[in-house]
Amino acid sequence: MPYLKQSLTRYARQRDEGMGCGSSCLIHLVMLVMLVVAIIIWCIRNRAWELVITIIFPE
């Protein structure tokens, strides 16, 4: 287990070099918000609340 502990601490030190989500979390949040807004616009334009889904099972 010392090898695992050493590699985890090495990973934690390398965050400045671009590993992980350190500085790009804001970008991910903005992309997520844009996706939610796009889904809301799609629902409004296509009146998704009026869609009826019918599942027919073969007999």
ABEGO torsion letter per residue (X at the ends): XAAAAAAAAAAAAAAAAGBEAAAAAAAAAAAAAAAAAAAAAAAAAAGAAABBBBBBBBX
